[in-house]
Amino acid sequence: MDSSWNGLADLISNLITKYASVLDVDNLPNPTLATSNNISSDNFDIAKIQIEIKKEKCNNNLEMYVQTNKE
């Protein structure tokens, strides 16, 4: 490894050592794989609706700003 990266490697190892007990790394749940079984299209539909609502609110705010600041 390049000697210029030694400082970063030392910092990361010190942080892991310092916070391993706080993070309780040994008791983390097992990761699950993302498959089509545990991802439903409903989640994407909900997210899409939320994005559209935020866009609409933003556009409304912009229109109100333009109307109140006309010269």
mmCIF file as Biopython writes it, N, C-alpha, C and O atoms, coordinates in Angstrom:
data_model
#
loop_
_atom_site.group_PDB
_atom_site.id
_atom_site.type_symbol
_atom_site.label_atom_id
_atom_site.label_alt_id
_atom_site.label_comp_id
_atom_site.label_asym_id
_atom_site.label_entity_id
_atom_site.label_seq_id
_atom_site.pdbx_PDB_ins_code
_atom_site.Cartn_x
_atom_site.Cartn_y
_atom_site.Cartn_z
_atom_site.occupancy
_atom_site.B_iso_or_equiv
_atom_site.auth_seq_id
_atom_site.auth_asym_id
_atom_site.pdbx_PDB_model_num
ATOM 1   N N  . MET A ? 1  ? 0.847   -1.174  0.000   1.0 0.0 1  A 1 
ATOM 2   C CA . MET A ? 1  ? 0.000   0.000   0.000   1.0 0.0 1  A 1 
ATOM 3   C C  . MET A ? 1  ? 0.890   1.233   0.000   1.0 0.0 1  A 1 
ATOM 4   O O  . MET A ? 1  ? 1.969   1.241   0.594   1.0 0.0 1  A 1 
ATOM 5   N N  . ASP A ? 2  ? 0.424   2.263   -0.669  1.0 0.0 2  A 1 
ATOM 6   C CA . ASP A ? 2  ? 1.158   3.514   -0.767  1.0 0.0 2  A 1 
ATOM 7   C C  . ASP A ? 2  ? 1.258   4.162   0.610   1.0 0.0 2  A 1 
ATOM 8   O O  . ASP A ? 2  ? 0.278   4.187   1.354   1.0 0.0 2  A 1 
ATOM 9   N N  . SER A ? 3  ? 2.411   4.677   0.951   1.0 0.0 3  A 1 
ATOM 10  C CA . SER A ? 3  ? 2.618   5.254   2.289   1.0 0.0 3  A 1 
ATOM 11  C C  . SER A ? 3  ? 1.770   6.484   2.534   1.0 0.0 3  A 1 
ATOM 12  O O  . SER A ? 3  ? 1.551   6.852   3.688   1.0 0.0 3  A 1 
ATOM 13  N N  . SER A ? 4  ? 1.278   7.142   1.473   1.0 0.0 4  A 1 
ATOM 14  C CA . SER A ? 4  ? 0.442   8.329   1.673   1.0 0.0 4  A 1 
ATOM 15  C C  . SER A ? 4  ? -0.937  7.963   2.228   1.0 0.0 4  A 1 
ATOM 16  O O  . SER A ? 4  ? -1.638  8.830   2.750   1.0 0.0 4  A 1 
ATOM 17  N N  . TRP A ? 5  ? -1.333  6.701   2.124   1.0 0.0 5  A 1 
ATOM 18  C CA . TRP A ? 5  ? -2.620  6.251   2.638   1.0 0.0 5  A 1 
ATOM 19  C C  . TRP A ? 5  ? -2.536  5.706   4.062   1.0 0.0 5  A 1 
ATOM 20  O O  . TRP A ? 5  ? -3.565  5.368   4.648   1.0 0.0 5  A 1 
ATOM 21  N N  . ASN A ? 6  ? -1.358  5.615   4.618   1.0 0.0 6  A 1 
ATOM 22  C CA . ASN A ? 6  ? -1.192  5.047   5.959   1.0 0.0 6  A 1 
ATOM 23  C C  . ASN A ? 6  ? -1.945  5.840   7.018   1.0 0.0 6  A 1 
ATOM 24  O O  . ASN A ? 6  ? -2.529  5.256   7.931   1.0 0.0 6  A 1 
ATOM 25  N N  . GLY A ? 7  ? -1.938  7.154   6.906   1.0 0.0 7  A 1 
ATOM 26  C CA . GLY A ? 7  ? -2.641  7.984   7.887   1.0 0.0 7  A 1 
ATOM 27  C C  . GLY A ? 7  ? -4.129  7.733   7.883   1.0 0.0 7  A 1 
ATOM 28  O O  . GLY A ? 7  ? -4.755  7.643   8.939   1.0 0.0 7  A 1 
ATOM 29  N N  . LEU A ? 8  ? -4.702  7.619   6.686   1.0 0.0 8  A 1 
ATOM 30  C CA . LEU A ? 8  ? -6.136  7.348   6.579   1.0 0.0 8  A 1 
ATOM 31  C C  . LEU A ? 8  ? -6.461  5.964   7.125   1.0 0.0 8  A 1 
ATOM 32  O O  . LEU A ? 8  ? -7.458  5.793   7.828   1.0 0.0 8  A 1 
ATOM 33  N N  . ALA A ? 9  ? -5.639  4.985   6.812   1.0 0.0 9  A 1 
ATOM 34  C CA . ALA A ? 9  ? -5.864  3.634   7.313   1.0 0.0 9  A 1 
ATOM 35  C C  . ALA A ? 9  ? -5.793  3.600   8.833   1.0 0.0 9  A 1 
ATOM 36  O O  . ALA A ? 9  ? -6.597  2.928   9.477   1.0 0.0 9  A 1 
ATOM 37  N N  . ASP A ? 10 ? -4.838  4.319   9.409   1.0 0.0 10 A 1 
ATOM 38  C CA . ASP A ? 10 ? -4.730  4.387   10.869  1.0 0.0 10 A 1 
ATOM 39  C C  . ASP A ? 10 ? -5.959  5.057   11.481  1.0 0.0 10 A 1 
ATOM 40  O O  . ASP A ? 10 ? -6.477  4.596   12.498  1.0 0.0 10 A 1 
ATOM 41  N N  . LEU A ? 11 ? -6.423  6.141   10.865  1.0 0.0 11 A 1 
ATOM 42  C CA . LEU A ? 11 ? -7.599  6.841   11.371  1.0 0.0 11 A 1 
ATOM 43  C C  . LEU A ? 11 ? -8.817  5.931   11.358  1.0 0.0 11 A 1 
ATOM 44  O O  . LEU A ? 11 ? -9.551  5.859   12.344  1.0 0.0 11 A 1 
ATOM 45  N N  . ILE A ? 12 ? -9.036  5.242   10.255  1.0 0.0 12 A 1 
ATOM 46  C CA . ILE A ? 12 ? -10.191 4.346   10.146  1.0 0.0 12 A 1 
ATOM 47  C C  . ILE A ? 12 ? -10.106 3.215   11.162  1.0 0.0 12 A 1 
ATOM 48  O O  . ILE A ? 12 ? -11.105 2.880   11.799  1.0 0.0 12 A 1 
ATOM 49  N N  . SER A ? 13 ? -8.936  2.630   11.317  1.0 0.0 13 A 1 
ATOM 50  C CA . SER A ? 13 ? -8.812  1.534   12.284  1.0 0.0 13 A 1 
ATOM 51  C C  . SER A ? 13 ? -9.026  2.035   13.709  1.0 0.0 13 A 1 
ATOM 52  O O  . SER A ? 13 ? -9.624  1.335   14.525  1.0 0.0 13 A 1 
ATOM 53  N N  . ASN A ? 14 ? -8.548  3.230   14.014  1.0 0.0 14 A 1 
ATOM 54  C CA . ASN A ? 14 ? -8.771  3.801   15.356  1.0 0.0 14 A 1 
ATOM 55  C C  . ASN A ? 14 ? -10.245 4.092   15.596  1.0 0.0 14 A 1 
ATOM 56  O O  . ASN A ? 14 ? -10.750 3.852   16.693  1.0 0.0 14 A 1 
ATOM 57  N N  . LEU A ? 15 ? -10.936 4.603   14.593  1.0 0.0 15 A 1 
ATOM 58  C CA . LEU A ? 15 ? -12.367 4.883   14.744  1.0 0.0 15 A 1 
ATOM 59  C C  . LEU A ? 15 ? -13.160 3.601   14.940  1.0 0.0 15 A 1 
ATOM 60  O O  . LEU A ? 15 ? -14.069 3.551   15.769  1.0 0.0 15 A 1 
ATOM 61  N N  . ILE A ? 16 ? -12.822 2.571   14.184  1.0 0.0 16 A 1 
ATOM 62  C CA . ILE A ? 16 ? -13.513 1.292   14.339  1.0 0.0 16 A 1 
ATOM 63  C C  . ILE A ? 16 ? -13.278 0.728   15.731  1.0 0.0 16 A 1 
ATOM 64  O O  . ILE A ? 16 ? -14.208 0.253   16.384  1.0 0.0 16 A 1 
ATOM 65  N N  . THR A ? 17 ? -12.031 0.783   16.182  1.0 0.0 17 A 1 
ATOM 66  C CA . THR A ? 17 ? -11.711 0.278   17.510  1.0 0.0 17 A 1 
ATOM 67  C C  . THR A ? 17 ? -12.440 1.069   18.594  1.0 0.0 17 A 1 
ATOM 68  O O  . THR A ? 17 ? -12.954 0.492   19.553  1.0 0.0 17 A 1 
ATOM 69  N N  . LYS A ? 18 ? -12.482 2.373   18.439  1.0 0.0 18 A 1 
ATOM 70  C CA . LYS A ? 18 ? -13.091 3.231   19.455  1.0 0.0 18 A 1 
ATOM 71  C C  . LYS A ? 18 ? -14.608 3.046   19.526  1.0 0.0 18 A 1 
ATOM 72  O O  . LYS A ? 18 ? -15.172 3.005   20.619  1.0 0.0 18 A 1 
ATOM 73  N N  . TYR A ? 19 ? -15.272 2.933   18.376  1.0 0.0 19 A 1 
ATOM 74  C CA . TYR A ? 19 ? -16.732 2.937   18.365  1.0 0.0 19 A 1 
ATOM 75  C C  . TYR A ? 19 ? -17.357 1.568   18.151  1.0 0.0 19 A 1 
ATOM 76  O O  . TYR A ? 19 ? -18.580 1.479   18.051  1.0 0.0 19 A 1 
ATOM 77  N N  . ALA A ? 20 ? -16.584 0.511   18.076  1.0 0.0 20 A 1 
ATOM 78  C CA . ALA A ? 20 ? -17.145 -0.827  17.861  1.0 0.0 20 A 1 
ATOM 79  C C  . ALA A ? 20 ? -18.075 -1.223  18.997  1.0 0.0 20 A 1 
ATOM 80  O O  . ALA A ? 20 ? -19.132 -1.806  18.753  1.0 0.0 20 A 1 
ATOM 81  N N  . SER A ? 21 ? -17.703 -0.920  20.223  1.0 0.0 21 A 1 
ATOM 82  C CA . SER A ? 21 ? -18.553 -1.298  21.356  1.0 0.0 21 A 1 
ATOM 83  C C  . SER A ? 21 ? -19.819 -0.450  21.405  1.0 0.0 21 A 1 
ATOM 84  O O  . SER A ? 21 ? -20.875 -0.943  21.802  1.0 0.0 21 A 1 
ATOM 85  N N  . VAL A ? 22 ? -19.728 0.808   21.012  1.0 0.0 22 A 1 
ATOM 86  C CA . VAL A ? 22 ? -20.896 1.686   21.010  1.0 0.0 22 A 1 
ATOM 87  C C  . VAL A ? 22 ? -21.883 1.259   19.931  1.0 0.0 22 A 1 
ATOM 88  O O  . VAL A ? 22 ? -23.094 1.269   20.151  1.0 0.0 22 A 1 
ATOM 89  N N  . LEU A ? 23 ? -21.365 0.884   18.767  1.0 0.0 23 A 1 
ATOM 90  C CA . LEU A ? 23 ? -22.225 0.489   17.659  1.0 0.0 23 A 1 
ATOM 91  C C  . LEU A ? 23 ? -22.779 -0.923  17.815  1.0 0.0 23 A 1 
ATOM 92  O O  . LEU A ? 23 ? -23.718 -1.307  17.118  1.0 0.0 23 A 1 
ATOM 93  N N  . ASP A ? 24 ? -22.197 -1.689  18.724  1.0 0.0 24 A 1 
ATOM 94  C CA . ASP A ? 24 ? -22.633 -3.063  18.984  1.0 0.0 24 A 1 
ATOM 95  C C  . ASP A ? 24 ? -22.648 -3.865  17.682  1.0 0.0 24 A 1 
ATOM 96  O O  . ASP A ? 24 ? -23.647 -4.493  17.334  1.0 0.0 24 A 1 
ATOM 97  N N  . VAL A ? 25 ? -21.525 -3.829  16.975  1.0 0.0 25 A 1 
ATOM 98  C CA . VAL A ? 25 ? -21.387 -4.446  15.665  1.0 0.0 25 A 1 
ATOM 99  C C  . VAL A ? 25 ? -21.639 -5.947  15.708  1.0 0.0 25 A 1 
ATOM 100 O O  . VAL A ? 25 ? -22.141 -6.510  14.735  1.0 0.0 25 A 1 
ATOM 101 N N  . ASP A ? 26 ? -21.311 -6.597  16.790  1.0 0.0 26 A 1 
ATOM 102 C CA . ASP A ? 26 ? -21.483 -8.047  16.879  1.0 0.0 26 A 1 
ATOM 103 C C  . ASP A ? 26 ? -22.945 -8.474  16.884  1.0 0.0 26 A 1 
ATOM 104 O O  . ASP A ? 26 ? -23.254 -9.613  16.535  1.0 0.0 26 A 1 
ATOM 105 N N  . ASN A ? 27 ? -23.848 -7.580  17.275  1.0 0.0 27 A 1 
ATOM 106 C CA . ASN A ? 27 ? -25.259 -7.947  17.372  1.0 0.0 27 A 1 
ATOM 107 C C  . ASN A ? 27 ? -26.124 -7.344  16.271  1.0 0.0 27 A 1 
ATOM 108 O O  . ASN A ? 27 ? -27.335 -7.213  16.449  1.0 0.0 27 A 1 
ATOM 109 N N  . LEU A ? 28 ? -25.537 -6.980  15.155  1.0 0.0 28 A 1 
ATOM 110 C CA . LEU A ? 28 ? -26.322 -6.469  14.037  1.0 0.0 28 A 1 
ATOM 111 C C  . LEU A ? 28 ? -27.124 -7.607  13.425  1.0 0.0 28 A 1 
ATOM 112 O O  . LEU A ? 28 ? -26.673 -8.753  13.423  1.0 0.0 28 A 1 
ATOM 113 N N  . PRO A ? 29 ? -28.329 -7.296  12.898  1.0 0.0 29 A 1 
ATOM 114 C CA . PRO A ? 29 ? -29.114 -8.366  12.262  1.0 0.0 29 A 1 
ATOM 115 C C  . PRO A ? 29 ? -28.454 -8.798  10.958  1.0 0.0 29 A 1 
ATOM 116 O O  . PRO A ? 29 ? -27.688 -8.048  10.354  1.0 0.0 29 A 1 
ATOM 117 N N  . ASN A ? 30 ? -28.763 -10.007 10.543  1.0 0.0 30 A 1 
ATOM 118 C CA . ASN A ? 30 ? -28.232 -10.508 9.284   1.0 0.0 30 A 1 
ATOM 119 C C  . ASN A ? 30 ? -28.832 -9.720  8.128   1.0 0.0 30 A 1 
ATOM 120 O O  . ASN A ? 30 ? -30.032 -9.443  8.130   1.0 0.0 30 A 1 
ATOM 121 N N  . PRO A ? 31 ? -28.032 -9.362  7.159   1.0 0.0 31 A 1 
ATOM 122 C CA . PRO A ? 31 ? -28.577 -8.608  6.019   1.0 0.0 31 A 1 
ATOM 123 C C  . PRO A ? 31 ? -29.479 -9.498  5.168   1.0 0.0 31 A 1 
ATOM 124 O O  . PRO A ? 31 ? -29.267 -10.707 5.067   1.0 0.0 31 A 1 
ATOM 125 N N  . THR A ? 32 ? -30.473 -8.890  4.569   1.0 0.0 32 A 1 
ATOM 126 C CA . THR A ? 32 ? -31.353 -9.631  3.670   1.0 0.0 32 A 1 
ATOM 127 C C  . THR A ? 32 ? -31.117 -9.137  2.252   1.0 0.0 32 A 1 
ATOM 128 O O  . THR A ? 32 ? -30.848 -7.957  2.024   1.0 0.0 32 A 1 
ATOM 129 N N  . LEU A ? 33 ? -31.221 -10.038 1.330   1.0 0.0 33 A 1 
ATOM 130 C CA . LEU A ? 33 ? -31.030 -9.681  -0.065  1.0 0.0 33 A 1 
ATOM 131 C C  . LEU A ? 33 ? -32.289 -9.031  -0.616  1.0 0.0 33 A 1 
ATOM 132 O O  . LEU A ? 33 ? -33.406 -9.421  -0.276  1.0 0.0 33 A 1 
ATOM 133 N N  . ALA A ? 34 ? -32.094 -8.045  -1.460  1.0 0.0 34 A 1 
ATOM 134 C CA . ALA A ? 34 ? -33.227 -7.391  -2.107  1.0 0.0 34 A 1 
ATOM 135 C C  . ALA A ? 34 ? -33.676 -8.255  -3.277  1.0 0.0 34 A 1 
ATOM 136 O O  . ALA A ? 34 ? -32.973 -8.383  -4.279  1.0 0.0 34 A 1 
ATOM 137 N N  . THR A ? 35 ? -34.841 -8.836  -3.135  1.0 0.0 35 A 1 
ATOM 138 C CA . THR A ? 35 ? -35.394 -9.660  -4.208  1.0 0.0 35 A 1 
ATOM 139 C C  . THR A ? 35 ? -36.741 -9.087  -4.600  1.0 0.0 35 A 1 
ATOM 140 O O  . THR A ? 35 ? -37.264 -8.187  -3.943  1.0 0.0 35 A 1 
ATOM 141 N N  . SER A ? 36 ? -37.277 -9.599  -5.644  1.0 0.0 36 A 1 
ATOM 142 C CA . SER A ? 36 ? -38.586 -9.116  -6.089  1.0 0.0 36 A 1 
ATOM 143 C C  . SER A ? 36 ? -39.674 -9.483  -5.091  1.0 0.0 36 A 1 
ATOM 144 O O  . SER A ? 36 ? -40.757 -8.899  -5.118  1.0 0.0 36 A 1 
ATOM 145 N N  . ASN A ? 37 ? -39.402 -10.444 -4.209  1.0 0.0 37 A 1 
ATOM 146 C CA . ASN A ? 37 ? -40.403 -10.848 -3.221  1.0 0.0 37 A 1 
ATOM 147 C C  . ASN A ? 37 ? -40.592 -9.815  -2.121  1.0 0.0 37 A 1 
ATOM 148 O O  . ASN A ? 37 ? -41.707 -9.629  -1.633  1.0 0.0 37 A 1 
ATOM 149 N N  . ASN A ? 38 ? -39.519 -9.140  -1.725  1.0 0.0 38 A 1 
ATOM 150 C CA . ASN A ? 38 ? -39.654 -8.197  -0.617  1.0 0.0 38 A 1 
ATOM 151 C C  . ASN A ? 38 ? -39.647 -6.740  -1.075  1.0 0.0 38 A 1 
ATOM 152 O O  . ASN A ? 38 ? -39.564 -5.835  -0.244  1.0 0.0 38 A 1 
ATOM 153 N N  . ILE A ? 39 ? -39.732 -6.503  -2.377  1.0 0.0 39 A 1 
ATOM 154 C CA . ILE A ? 39 ? -39.882 -5.148  -2.899  1.0 0.0 39 A 1 
ATOM 155 C C  . ILE A ? 39 ? -41.154 -5.131  -3.723  1.0 0.0 39 A 1 
ATOM 156 O O  . ILE A ? 39 ? -41.247 -5.794  -4.756  1.0 0.0 39 A 1 
ATOM 157 N N  . SER A ? 40 ? -42.127 -4.375  -3.263  1.0 0.0 40 A 1 
ATOM 158 C CA . SER A ? 40 ? -43.378 -4.340  -4.010  1.0 0.0 40 A 1 
ATOM 159 C C  . SER A ? 40 ? -43.461 -3.060  -4.824  1.0 0.0 40 A 1 
ATOM 160 O O  . SER A ? 40 ? -42.818 -2.057  -4.512  1.0 0.0 40 A 1 
ATOM 161 N N  . SER A ? 41 ? -44.248 -3.120  -5.848  1.0 0.0 41 A 1 
ATOM 162 C CA . SER A ? 41 ? -44.412 -1.937  -6.687  1.0 0.0 41 A 1 
ATOM 163 C C  . SER A ? 41 ? -45.166 -0.845  -5.942  1.0 0.0 41 A 1 
ATOM 164 O O  . SER A ? 41 ? -45.098 0.323   -6.322  1.0 0.0 41 A 1 
ATOM 165 N N  . ASP A ? 42 ? -45.889 -1.215  -4.877  1.0 0.0 42 A 1 
ATOM 166 C CA . ASP A ? 42 ? -46.610 -0.215  -4.084  1.0 0.0 42 A 1 
ATOM 167 C C  . ASP A ? 42 ? -45.652 0.812   -3.489  1.0 0.0 42 A 1 
ATOM 168 O O  . ASP A ? 42 ? -45.967 2.000   -3.425  1.0 0.0 42 A 1 
ATOM 169 N N  . ASN A ? 43 ? -44.477 0.346   -3.052  1.0 0.0 43 A 1 
ATOM 170 C CA . ASN A ? 43 ? -43.503 1.264   -2.476  1.0 0.0 43 A 1 
ATOM 171 C C  . ASN A ? 43 ? -43.075 2.312   -3.497  1.0 0.0 43 A 1 
ATOM 172 O O  . ASN A ? 43 ? -42.932 3.488   -3.166  1.0 0.0 43 A 1 
ATOM 173 N N  . PHE A ? 44 ? -42.872 1.884   -4.729  1.0 0.0 44 A 1 
ATOM 174 C CA . PHE A ? 44 ? -42.464 2.810   -5.769  1.0 0.0 44 A 1 
ATOM 175 C C  . PHE A ? 44 ? -43.607 3.760   -6.136  1.0 0.0 44 A 1 
ATOM 176 O O  . PHE A ? 44 ? -43.376 4.934   -6.425  1.0 0.0 44 A 1 
ATOM 177 N N  . ASP A ? 45 ? -44.831 3.248   -6.123  1.0 0.0 45 A 1 
ATOM 178 C CA . ASP A ? 45 ? -45.982 4.092   -6.423  1.0 0.0 45 A 1 
ATOM 179 C C  . ASP A ? 45 ? -46.150 5.173   -5.363  1.0 0.0 45 A 1 
ATOM 180 O O  . ASP A ? 45 ? -46.423 6.329   -5.686  1.0 0.0 45 A 1 
ATOM 181 N N  . ILE A ? 46 ? -45.987 4.800   -4.112  1.0 0.0 46 A 1 
ATOM 182 C CA . ILE A ? 46 ? -46.101 5.770   -3.023  1.0 0.0 46 A 1 
ATOM 183 C C  . ILE A ? 46 ? -45.030 6.836   -3.151  1.0 0.0 46 A 1 
ATOM 184 O O  . ILE A ? 46 ? -45.312 8.024   -2.993  1.0 0.0 46 A 1 
ATOM 185 N N  . ALA A ? 47 ? -43.803 6.423   -3.435  1.0 0.0 47 A 1 
ATOM 186 C CA . ALA A ? 47 ? -42.712 7.380   -3.587  1.0 0.0 47 A 1 
ATOM 187 C C  . ALA A ? 47 ? -42.980 8.308   -4.761  1.0 0.0 47 A 1 
ATOM 188 O O  . ALA A ? 47 ? -42.729 9.510   -4.667  1.0 0.0 47 A 1 
ATOM 189 N N  . LYS A ? 48 ? -43.482 7.775   -5.853  1.0 0.0 48 A 1 
ATOM 190 C CA . LYS A ? 48 ? -43.771 8.588   -7.028  1.0 0.0 48 A 1 
ATOM 191 C C  . LYS A ? 48 ? -44.842 9.628   -6.703  1.0 0.0 48 A 1 
ATOM 192 O O  . LYS A ? 48 ? -44.724 10.783  -7.112  1.0 0.0 48 A 1 
ATOM 193 N N  . ILE A ? 49 ? -45.872 9.236   -5.980  1.0 0.0 49 A 1 
ATOM 194 C CA . ILE A ? 49 ? -46.936 10.164  -5.591  1.0 0.0 49 A 1 
ATOM 195 C C  . ILE A ? 49 ? -46.380 11.262  -4.696  1.0 0.0 49 A 1 
ATOM 196 O O  . ILE A ? 49 ? -46.713 12.435  -4.868  1.0 0.0 49 A 1 
ATOM 197 N N  . GLN A ? 50 ? -45.532 10.884  -3.738  1.0 0.0 50 A 1 
ATOM 198 C CA . GLN A ? 50 ? -44.951 11.880  -2.845  1.0 0.0 50 A 1 
ATOM 199 C C  . GLN A ? 50 ? -44.091 12.880  -3.610  1.0 0.0 50 A 1 
ATOM 200 O O  . GLN A ? 50 ? -44.117 14.073  -3.310  1.0 0.0 50 A 1 
ATOM 201 N N  . ILE A ? 51 ? -43.341 12.413  -4.581  1.0 0.0 51 A 1 
ATOM 202 C CA . ILE A ? 51 ? -42.513 13.305  -5.391  1.0 0.0 51 A 1 
ATOM 203 C C  . ILE A ? 51 ? -43.398 14.256  -6.195  1.0 0.0 51 A 1 
ATOM 204 O O  . ILE A ? 51 ? -43.104 15.448  -6.290  1.0 0.0 51 A 1 
ATOM 205 N N  . GLU A ? 52 ? -44.473 13.738  -6.770  1.0 0.0 52 A 1 
ATOM 206 C CA . GLU A ? 52 ? -45.376 14.581  -7.555  1.0 0.0 52 A 1 
ATOM 207 C C  . GLU A ? 52 ? -46.023 15.652  -6.675  1.0 0.0 52 A 1 
ATOM 208 O O  . GLU A ? 52 ? -46.168 16.797  -7.103  1.0 0.0 52 A 1 
ATOM 209 N N  . ILE A ? 53 ? -46.407 15.294  -5.462  1.0 0.0 53 A 1 
ATOM 210 C CA . ILE A ? 53 ? -47.009 16.265  -4.538  1.0 0.0 53 A 1 
ATOM 211 C C  . ILE A ? 53 ? -46.011 17.368  -4.212  1.0 0.0 53 A 1 
ATOM 212 O O  . ILE A ? 53 ? -46.368 18.546  -4.199  1.0 0.0 53 A 1 
ATOM 213 N N  . LYS A ? 54 ? -44.756 16.990  -3.947  1.0 0.0 54 A 1 
ATOM 214 C CA . LYS A ? 54 ? -43.742 17.987  -3.636  1.0 0.0 54 A 1 
ATOM 215 C C  . LYS A ? 54 ? -43.469 18.901  -4.827  1.0 0.0 54 A 1 
ATOM 216 O O  . LYS A ? 54 ? -43.279 20.106  -4.659  1.0 0.0 54 A 1 
ATOM 217 N N  . LYS A ? 55 ? -43.450 18.327  -6.032  1.0 0.0 55 A 1 
ATOM 218 C CA . LYS A ? 55 ? -43.260 19.146  -7.234  1.0 0.0 55 A 1 
ATOM 219 C C  . LYS A ? 55 ? -44.392 20.152  -7.376  1.0 0.0 55 A 1 
ATOM 220 O O  . LYS A ? 55 ? -44.158 21.321  -7.683  1.0 0.0 55 A 1 
ATOM 221 N N  . GLU A ? 56 ? -45.623 19.692  -7.150  1.0 0.0 56 A 1 
ATOM 222 C CA . GLU A ? 56 ? -46.784 20.561  -7.279  1.0 0.0 56 A 1 
ATOM 223 C C  . GLU A ? 56 ? -46.722 21.700  -6.266  1.0 0.0 56 A 1 
ATOM 224 O O  . GLU A ? 56 ? -47.005 22.849  -6.606  1.0 0.0 56 A 1 
ATOM 225 N N  . LYS A ? 57 ? -46.355 21.388  -5.028  1.0 0.0 57 A 1 
ATOM 226 C CA . LYS A ? 57 ? -46.226 22.435  -4.008  1.0 0.0 57 A 1 
ATOM 227 C C  . LYS A ? 57 ? -45.145 23.435  -4.380  1.0 0.0 57 A 1 
ATOM 228 O O  . LYS A ? 57 ? -45.311 24.641  -4.198  1.0 0.0 57 A 1 
ATOM 229 N N  . CYS A ? 58 ? -44.040 22.926  -4.900  1.0 0.0 58 A 1 
ATOM 230 C CA . CYS A ? 58 ? -42.938 23.794  -5.307  1.0 0.0 58 A 1 
ATOM 231 C C  . CYS A ? 58 ? -43.372 24.713  -6.440  1.0 0.0 58 A 1 
ATOM 232 O O  . CYS A ? 58 ? -43.076 25.908  -6.423  1.0 0.0 58 A 1 
ATOM 233 N N  . ASN A ? 59 ? -44.075 24.156  -7.426  1.0 0.0 59 A 1 
ATOM 234 C CA . ASN A ? 59 ? -44.554 24.964  -8.542  1.0 0.0 59 A 1 
ATOM 235 C C  . ASN A ? 59 ? -45.551 26.021  -8.073  1.0 0.0 59 A 1 
ATOM 236 O O  . ASN A ? 59 ? -45.532 27.156  -8.550  1.0 0.0 59 A 1 
ATOM 237 N N  . ASN A ? 60 ? -46.422 25.643  -7.133  1.0 0.0 60 A 1 
ATOM 238 C CA . ASN A ? 60 ? -47.383 26.607  -6.597  1.0 0.0 60 A 1 
ATOM 239 C C  . ASN A ? 60 ? -46.671 27.741  -5.874  1.0 0.0 60 A 1 
ATOM 240 O O  . ASN A ? 60 ? -47.037 28.906  -6.022  1.0 0.0 60 A 1 
ATOM 241 N N  . ASN A ? 61 ? -45.663 27.401  -5.099  1.0 0.0 61 A 1 
ATOM 242 C CA . ASN A ? 61 ? -44.906 28.425  -4.384  1.0 0.0 61 A 1 
ATOM 243 C C  . ASN A ? 61 ? -44.182 29.350  -5.356  1.0 0.0 61 A 1 
ATOM 244 O O  . ASN A ? 61 ? -44.111 30.558  -5.133  1.0 0.0 61 A 1 
ATOM 245 N N  . LEU A ? 62 ? -43.650 28.788  -6.420  1.0 0.0 62 A 1 
ATOM 246 C CA . LEU A ? 62 ? -42.955 29.579  -7.421  1.0 0.0 62 A 1 
ATOM 247 C C  . LEU A ? 62 ? -43.926 30.521  -8.122  1.0 0.0 62 A 1 
ATOM 248 O O  . LEU A ? 62 ? -43.597 31.683  -8.359  1.0 0.0 62 A 1 
ATOM 249 N N  . GLU A ? 63 ? -45.118 30.033  -8.457  1.0 0.0 63 A 1 
ATOM 250 C CA . GLU A ? 63 ? -46.120 30.870  -9.101  1.0 0.0 63 A 1 
ATOM 251 C C  . GLU A ? 63 ? -46.539 32.008  -8.184  1.0 0.0 63 A 1 
ATOM 252 O O  . GLU A ? 63 ? -46.692 33.144  -8.632  1.0 0.0 63 A 1 
ATOM 253 N N  . MET A ? 64 ? -46.725 31.709  -6.902  1.0 0.0 64 A 1 
ATOM 254 C CA . MET A ? 64 ? -47.106 32.752  -5.944  1.0 0.0 64 A 1 
ATOM 255 C C  . MET A ? 64 ? -45.997 33.784  -5.824  1.0 0.0 64 A 1 
ATOM 256 O O  . MET A ? 64 ? -46.279 34.979  -5.736  1.0 0.0 64 A 1 
ATOM 257 N N  . TYR A ? 65 ? -44.750 33.354  -5.818  1.0 0.0 65 A 1 
ATOM 258 C CA . TYR A ? 65 ? -43.615 34.265  -5.723  1.0 0.0 65 A 1 
ATOM 259 C C  . TYR A ? 65 ? -43.568 35.190  -6.926  1.0 0.0 65 A 1 
ATOM 260 O O  . TYR A ? 65 ? -43.362 36.396  -6.786  1.0 0.0 65 A 1 
ATOM 261 N N  . VAL A ? 66 ? -43.761 34.616  -8.117  1.0 0.0 66 A 1 
ATOM 262 C CA . VAL A ? 66 ? -43.705 35.411  -9.344  1.0 0.0 66 A 1 
ATOM 263 C C  . VAL A ? 66 ? -44.838 36.421  -9.364  1.0 0.0 66 A 1 
ATOM 264 O O  . VAL A ? 66 ? -44.642 37.568  -9.764  1.0 0.0 66 A 1 
ATOM 265 N N  . GLN A ? 67 ? -46.025 36.002  -8.936  1.0 0.0 67 A 1 
ATOM 266 C CA . GLN A ? 67 ? -47.167 36.910  -8.948  1.0 0.0 67 A 1 
ATOM 267 C C  . GLN A ? 67 ? -46.991 38.062  -7.968  1.0 0.0 67 A 1 
ATOM 268 O O  . GLN A ? 67 ? -47.401 39.185  -8.260  1.0 0.0 67 A 1 
ATOM 269 N N  . THR A ? 68 ? -46.396 37.809  -6.829  1.0 0.0 68 A 1 
ATOM 270 C CA . THR A ? 68 ? -46.245 38.872  -5.823  1.0 0.0 68 A 1 
ATOM 271 C C  . THR A ? 68 ? -45.049 39.773  -6.125  1.0 0.0 68 A 1 
ATOM 272 O O  . THR A ? 68 ? -44.966 40.877  -5.588  1.0 0.0 68 A 1 
ATOM 273 N N  . ASN A ? 69 ? -44.132 39.330  -6.962  1.0 0.0 69 A 1 
ATOM 274 C CA . ASN A ? 69 ? -42.933 40.128  -7.254  1.0 0.0 69 A 1 
ATOM 275 C C  . ASN A ? 69 ? -42.921 40.689  -8.668  1.0 0.0 69 A 1 
ATOM 276 O O  . ASN A ? 69 ? -41.863 41.033  -9.194  1.0 0.0 69 A 1 
ATOM 277 N N  . LYS A ? 70 ? -44.086 40.781  -9.280  1.0 0.0 70 A 1 
ATOM 278 C CA . LYS A ? 70 ? -44.132 41.378  -10.623 1.0 0.0 70 A 1 
ATOM 279 C C  . LYS A ? 70 ? -43.837 42.864  -10.516 1.0 0.0 70 A 1 
ATOM 280 O O  . LYS A ? 70 ? -44.228 43.532  -9.559  1.0 0.0 70 A 1 
ATOM 281 N N  . GLU A ? 71 ? -43.145 43.353  -11.512 1.0 0.0 71 A 1 
ATOM 282 C CA . GLU A ? 71 ? -42.795 44.783  -11.499 1.0 0.0 71 A 1 
ATOM 283 C C  . GLU A ? 71 ? -43.829 45.595  -12.245 1.0 0.0 71 A 1 
ATOM 284 O O  . GLU A ? 71 ? -43.705 46.816  -12.340 1.0 0.0 71 A 1 
#
